[in-house]
Amino acid sequence: MQPVIRLNQEDNKWDIRHKVWDYIENKNLANFPRPVHNRIPNFKGALEACSVLSNLEAFTKTTAVKVDPDKPLEGVRLAGCSFAILSGYRIGKGEGFADMEYAMMACMGAVCDSTVIVTIVHDCQVMDIPEKLIEDHDLTVDFILTPTRIIQTECKRPKPQGIIWSKLDTEVLTKIPILKKLRLLEQTAGKDVTLKTPPAGEYENNNLQEAGQSKIQPELKCEPNCDPKSKQQYGHLTYEDDKHARFKDKFHICPSSTIYLGDIPARLRVSELKNLLKEQEAVPLRINWQGAQHRAFLRYADSARAEHALQVLKTSLFTATPCELNMPRVRTPNKRRELR
């Protein structure tokens, strides 16, 4: 069966994801939840594809099954994906959770190369892509199940042997606290657990011995280009203090380093925006996402980083999503001004 979605040689993972999501939406191939963009599509026929799993010899012989929470896998839980490749590669929705979960289990010795990985997708999600797009952290699959086919990939590419710490930053460790404990265990065992350079404004706690034992509040530091007054006012606050203080003078600290994003389409999700900024090395200190008002404020450490992010958004986001984009004017504590 030939792939129904045409790919170009220059397409990257996100290009392919969007082509798959667009195709499923345009052909009305999905059930709730809709739209399928930035999701694992709950395609029509998912239950029929799930029912095929019980016929696999590997399933009948297993004593334990790891289950993902994606909607199309409701019939029987497996590794979900946005699209699968005949040679055994799978690409998720872009957040890396399935890859991370497998890596964590490998780190703990719960899985190995002989562990059978199965994914369930619509027929249109099965395609061929260049191997160069597959990275060493990407999880491969042994079986692809669709409403009409059972595909045994016979993939020879090794599955991830554990967590690749050099690809993680402190933000991921904050979102998934168990990673701190696993990192401490691997460091104790003498393994290299060096993280990649954390985004600007984030500070990694180097005392791994305290990981998981107490909540450590990093001291906030102002960048050299920040407003001197803000440095005097906020320079020695802990994170918990700043959570309350920052609302009082929200646009007073480094006013020229905040980007206003307006007229945001309903289909644009904050995770998609974060992924775009991360790929272009333009991650802000903070995102104030106001989806109901179709707007967002991106706060950066200084004006130089904000200008870089502004150019990234203009060249990358605007090509697919028309939005209003500018640097808001200063709002002081005693005066209220309309943001334009």
C-alpha positions as CSV (number, residue, x, y, z in Angstrom):
1,M,0.0,0.0,0.0
2,Q,1.5,3.3,-1.1
3,P,1.5,6.2,1.4
4,V,-1.3,8.7,0.8
5,I,0.5,11.7,2.2
6,R,3.2,13.1,0.0
7,L,6.5,14.2,1.7
8,N,9.2,16.5,0.4
9,Q,12.9,15.8,0.9
10,E,13.4,18.9,3.0
11,D,10.5,18.1,5.4
12,N,11.4,17.8,9.0
13,K,9.5,16.1,11.8
14,W,7.2,19.0,12.5
15,D,6.4,19.4,8.7
16,I,5.4,15.7,8.6
17,R,3.4,15.9,11.8
18,H,1.4,18.8,10.4
19,K,0.8,17.1,7.1
20,V,-0.6,14.0,8.9
21,W,-2.8,16.1,11.2
22,D,-4.1,18.2,8.3
23,Y,-4.8,15.1,6.2
24,I,-6.8,13.5,9.1
25,E,-8.7,16.6,9.7
26,N,-9.5,17.4,6.1
27,K,-10.6,13.8,5.4
28,N,-12.6,13.7,8.6
29,L,-10.8,10.5,9.8
30,A,-10.9,11.3,13.5
31,N,-13.3,11.0,16.4
32,F,-13.3,13.2,19.6
33,P,-11.1,15.0,20.6
34,R,-10.8,17.4,17.7
35,P,-8.9,19.0,16.2
36,V,-6.2,16.4,16.1
37,H,-3.3,18.9,15.9
38,N,-0.7,18.5,18.6
39,R,-2.5,15.3,19.7
40,I,-2.2,11.5,19.1
41,P,-5.1,11.3,16.7
42,N,-8.1,9.3,17.9
43,F,-8.7,7.9,14.4
44,K,-11.9,6.2,13.3
45,G,-11.4,2.4,13.4
46,A,-9.1,2.6,16.4
47,L,-11.1,0.0,18.3
48,E,-10.9,-2.5,15.4
49,A,-7.2,-2.0,15.2
50,C,-6.9,-2.5,19.0
51,S,-8.8,-5.8,18.8
52,V,-6.0,-7.3,16.5
53,L,-3.5,-7.1,19.3
54,S,-4.9,-10.2,21.1
55,N,-3.9,-12.2,18.0
56,L,-0.2,-11.4,18.3
57,E,1.8,-14.3,19.8
58,A,3.9,-11.8,21.8
59,F,0.8,-10.5,23.5
60,T,-0.5,-13.9,24.5
61,K,2.8,-14.8,26.0
62,T,3.4,-11.6,28.0
63,T,2.8,-11.2,31.7
64,A,2.9,-7.4,31.8
65,V,1.8,-4.7,29.4
66,K,2.8,-1.0,29.7
67,V,-0.1,1.2,28.7
68,D,-0.2,4.8,27.3
69,P,-3.2,7.1,28.1
70,D,-3.8,8.3,24.5
71,K,-7.5,8.2,23.4
72,P,-7.1,5.9,20.3
73,L,-5.5,3.3,22.6
74,E,-8.5,3.1,24.8
75,G,-9.3,-0.4,23.5
76,V,-5.8,-1.7,24.6
77,R,-3.0,0.6,25.8
78,L,0.2,0.8,23.8
79,A,2.7,3.3,22.6
80,G,0.8,6.1,20.7
81,C,2.3,8.1,17.8
82,S,1.4,10.7,15.3
83,F,2.7,8.6,12.5
84,A,4.7,5.3,12.0
85,I,7.3,4.3,9.5
86,L,7.3,0.9,7.8
87,S,10.9,0.3,8.9
88,G,9.9,0.5,12.6
89,Y,10.4,4.1,13.5
90,R,7.7,6.1,15.2
91,I,7.2,9.8,15.7
92,G,5.0,11.1,18.5
93,K,3.3,14.5,18.8
94,G,6.5,16.3,19.6
95,E,6.7,16.3,23.4
96,G,8.9,13.2,23.7
97,F,7.0,11.6,26.6
98,A,6.8,8.1,25.1
99,D,10.5,8.2,24.4
100,M,11.2,9.5,27.9
101,E,9.0,6.9,29.5
102,Y,10.8,4.0,27.7
103,A,14.2,5.5,28.6
104,M,13.2,5.8,32.2
105,M,12.1,2.1,32.3
106,A,15.3,1.1,30.5
107,C,17.3,3.1,33.1
108,M,15.5,1.1,35.9
109,G,15.9,-2.3,34.1
110,A,12.2,-2.7,33.5
111,V,12.6,-3.1,29.7
112,C,15.3,-4.3,27.3
113,D,15.9,-4.8,23.5
114,S,13.7,-7.9,23.6
115,T,10.7,-6.0,24.9
116,V,8.0,-5.9,22.2
117,I,6.8,-2.4,21.3
118,V,3.5,-2.0,19.4
119,T,1.8,1.1,18.0
120,I,-1.7,1.5,16.6
121,V,-2.3,4.1,13.9
122,H,-4.6,4.8,10.9
123,D,-3.4,3.5,7.6
124,C,-2.7,7.0,6.4
125,Q,-0.3,7.4,9.3
126,V,2.0,4.7,7.9
127,M,4.7,6.2,5.7
128,D,8.4,6.2,4.8
129,I,10.6,9.0,5.9
130,P,14.4,9.5,5.7
131,E,16.3,7.7,8.4
132,K,18.3,10.9,9.0
133,L,15.2,12.4,10.8
134,I,15.4,9.6,13.4
135,E,17.5,10.5,16.5
136,D,19.2,8.2,19.0
137,H,16.5,8.9,21.6
138,D,13.6,7.9,19.3
139,L,11.8,4.7,20.3
140,T,11.4,2.1,17.6
141,V,8.4,-0.3,17.3
142,D,8.2,-4.0,16.5
143,F,4.6,-4.0,15.3
144,I,2.3,-1.5,13.6
145,L,-1.4,-2.2,13.8
146,T,-3.9,-0.4,11.6
147,P,-7.6,-1.1,11.0
148,T,-6.6,-3.2,7.9
149,R,-3.0,-4.4,8.4
150,I,-0.6,-6.1,10.8
151,I,2.9,-4.9,10.0
152,Q,5.9,-6.6,11.6
153,T,8.7,-4.1,11.1
154,E,11.7,-6.3,11.9
155,C,13.5,-3.1,12.8
156,K,17.2,-3.6,13.6
157,R,17.9,-0.2,15.1
158,P,18.7,-0.5,18.8
159,K,16.1,0.9,21.2
160,P,17.2,3.6,23.6
161,Q,19.4,2.1,26.4
162,G,18.5,4.7,29.0
163,I,18.1,8.4,29.5
164,I,20.3,10.7,27.3
165,W,21.0,13.4,29.9
166,S,22.8,15.7,27.5
167,K,19.5,16.2,25.7
168,L,17.6,17.3,28.8
169,D,17.6,20.7,30.6
170,T,16.4,21.8,34.1
171,E,12.9,22.5,32.8
172,V,12.3,18.8,32.1
173,L,13.6,17.8,35.5
174,T,11.2,20.3,37.1
175,K,8.3,18.8,35.1
176,I,9.2,15.2,35.8
177,P,10.6,15.1,39.4
178,I,11.5,11.4,39.3
179,L,14.2,12.3,36.8
180,K,16.1,14.0,39.6
181,K,16.3,10.8,41.6
182,L,17.2,8.7,38.5
183,R,19.9,11.2,37.7
184,L,21.3,11.0,41.2
185,L,21.4,7.2,41.1
186,E,23.2,7.3,37.7
187,Q,25.7,9.9,39.0
188,T,26.4,7.7,42.0
189,A,27.0,4.8,39.7
190,G,29.7,6.9,37.9
191,K,27.7,7.7,34.7
192,D,27.9,11.0,32.9
193,V,24.7,12.9,33.8
194,T,25.7,16.3,32.4
195,L,22.7,18.3,31.2
196,K,22.7,20.4,28.1
197,T,23.0,24.1,28.7
198,P,19.8,25.2,30.5
199,P,17.6,28.0,28.9
200,A,18.4,31.6,29.9
201,G,17.0,32.5,33.3
202,E,16.9,28.9,34.6
203,Y,19.5,27.8,37.2
204,E,20.3,24.2,37.8
205,N,20.9,23.1,41.4
206,N,24.3,21.4,41.4
207,N,23.8,19.7,44.8
208,L,22.3,16.5,43.5
209,Q,22.6,14.9,46.9
210,E,19.6,16.9,48.0
211,A,17.5,15.9,45.1
212,G,14.2,14.5,46.2
213,Q,14.8,15.3,49.9
214,S,13.8,18.9,50.1
215,K,12.4,21.5,47.8
216,I,15.2,24.0,46.9
217,Q,14.3,27.5,45.9
218,P,16.8,29.0,43.6
219,E,17.8,32.6,44.0
220,L,16.6,34.8,41.2
221,K,19.3,36.8,39.4
222,C,18.9,39.7,37.1
223,E,20.7,39.8,33.8
224,P,23.1,42.7,33.2
225,N,20.8,44.5,30.8
226,C,17.8,44.5,33.2
227,D,16.4,47.6,34.7
228,P,18.7,48.5,37.7
229,K,15.6,49.3,39.8
230,S,14.2,45.9,39.3
231,K,17.6,44.4,40.3
232,Q,17.5,46.3,43.6
233,Q,13.8,45.3,44.2
234,Y,13.9,41.7,43.1
235,G,17.5,40.6,43.2
236,H,17.3,38.5,46.4
237,L,13.8,37.1,46.1
238,T,13.3,33.3,46.1
239,Y,11.1,31.8,43.5
240,E,8.2,31.5,45.9
241,D,8.4,35.2,46.8
242,D,8.6,36.2,43.2
243,K,5.5,34.3,42.3
244,H,3.5,36.8,44.3
245,A,5.6,39.9,43.7
246,R,5.7,39.6,40.0
247,F,2.0,40.3,39.6
248,K,2.3,43.7,41.2
249,D,4.7,45.1,38.7
250,K,4.2,42.6,35.9
251,F,5.5,44.9,33.1
252,H,7.9,47.0,35.2
253,I,10.8,44.6,35.2
254,C,12.7,44.8,31.9
255,P,9.7,46.3,30.0
256,S,11.6,46.2,26.7
257,S,12.1,42.4,27.0
258,T,8.4,41.4,26.8
259,I,6.8,40.3,23.6
260,Y,3.0,40.6,23.0
261,L,1.4,37.9,20.8
262,G,-2.2,38.7,19.9
263,D,-5.0,37.4,17.7
264,I,-3.8,33.9,18.4
265,P,-5.9,31.3,16.4
266,A,-7.9,28.8,18.6
267,R,-6.0,25.9,17.0
268,L,-2.6,27.1,18.1
269,R,-1.7,25.4,21.4
270,V,0.8,26.6,23.9
271,S,2.8,23.4,23.6
272,E,3.3,24.1,19.8
273,L,4.5,27.6,20.6
274,K,6.9,26.2,23.2
275,N,8.3,23.6,20.8
276,L,8.8,26.3,18.1
277,L,10.7,28.6,20.5
278,K,12.8,25.6,21.8
279,E,13.8,24.5,18.3
280,Q,14.9,28.1,17.5
281,E,16.7,28.6,20.9
282,A,14.4,31.4,21.9
283,V,12.8,30.0,25.1
284,P,11.5,32.8,27.3
285,L,11.8,33.1,31.1
286,R,8.1,32.9,31.4
287,I,5.0,32.6,29.1
288,N,1.8,34.2,30.2
289,W,-0.7,32.3,28.0
290,Q,-4.2,33.8,27.9
291,G,-5.9,31.4,25.5
292,A,-9.4,32.7,26.2
293,Q,-8.3,36.2,25.1
294,H,-6.3,34.8,22.2
295,R,-3.1,36.4,23.4
296,A,0.2,35.7,25.2
297,F,3.1,37.6,26.8
298,L,6.6,36.2,26.4
299,R,9.1,37.6,28.9
300,Y,12.8,37.4,28.3
301,A,15.9,38.3,30.4
302,D,16.9,41.2,28.2
303,S,15.9,43.1,25.1
304,A,18.5,41.3,22.9
305,R,16.9,37.9,23.6
306,A,13.5,39.4,23.1
307,E,14.5,40.9,19.7
308,H,15.9,37.5,18.6
309,A,12.6,35.8,19.6
310,L,10.7,38.5,17.8
311,Q,12.5,37.7,14.5
312,V,12.0,33.9,15.1
313,L,8.3,34.4,15.5
314,K,8.0,36.6,12.5
315,T,9.8,34.2,10.2
316,S,8.6,30.9,11.6
317,L,5.1,31.4,13.2
318,F,3.7,33.9,10.7
319,T,4.3,31.6,7.7
320,A,1.5,29.3,8.9
321,T,-0.4,31.3,11.6
322,P,-1.2,35.0,11.1
323,C,-0.9,36.8,14.5
324,E,-0.4,40.3,16.0
325,L,3.1,40.6,17.3
326,N,4.9,43.5,18.9
327,M,6.7,44.7,22.0
328,P,4.2,46.1,24.5
329,R,4.5,49.6,26.0
330,V,5.5,49.9,29.6
331,R,2.8,49.6,32.2
332,T,3.7,51.1,35.6
333,P,2.1,50.3,39.0
334,N,0.4,53.7,39.2
335,K,-0.8,54.1,35.6
336,R,-2.9,51.8,33.4
337,R,-2.3,51.9,29.7
338,E,-3.8,50.1,26.8
339,L,-1.5,47.5,25.4
340,R,-1.2,47.9,21.6
